[in-house]
Amino acid sequence: MFHYTDDAAYKSISSQPRWTFKASKPAGDHPVGAYFTSLEPGTPNLAIRLRIPRRKLVYLFKFNGGDGLRPLSGGRGEYVFWSPADYNVDKARQVWCGATEDLP
């Protein structure tokens, strides 16, 4: 599972041993939540498919499992998942974080 973000959010989330993704209100009529995707870096038209600004693709978090995540309603539910509350990822599930271009 992936979470793409910008510099400020990356620094905040990565500064803690347990990653906490804060639930917030996204643009549009989607519910308050923390949002994730199964789409990997390099996916064609990634920002467009996720409906996020390109600046939010600069950093990413990669983790195993999607315990408690719900698929987004509609067609994007195949690859967009969300949690209605803050979502925590303990160290055992963390795979990698950093600049998207540096993902091994």
Secondary structure, DSSP 8 states (H G I E B T S, - for coil): -EEEE-HHHHHHHHTSSSEEE--B--STT--SBEEEES--TT-TTHHHHHT--GGGGSEEEEES--TT-EE-SSGGGGTEEEESS-EEE-GGGEEEEEEGGG--
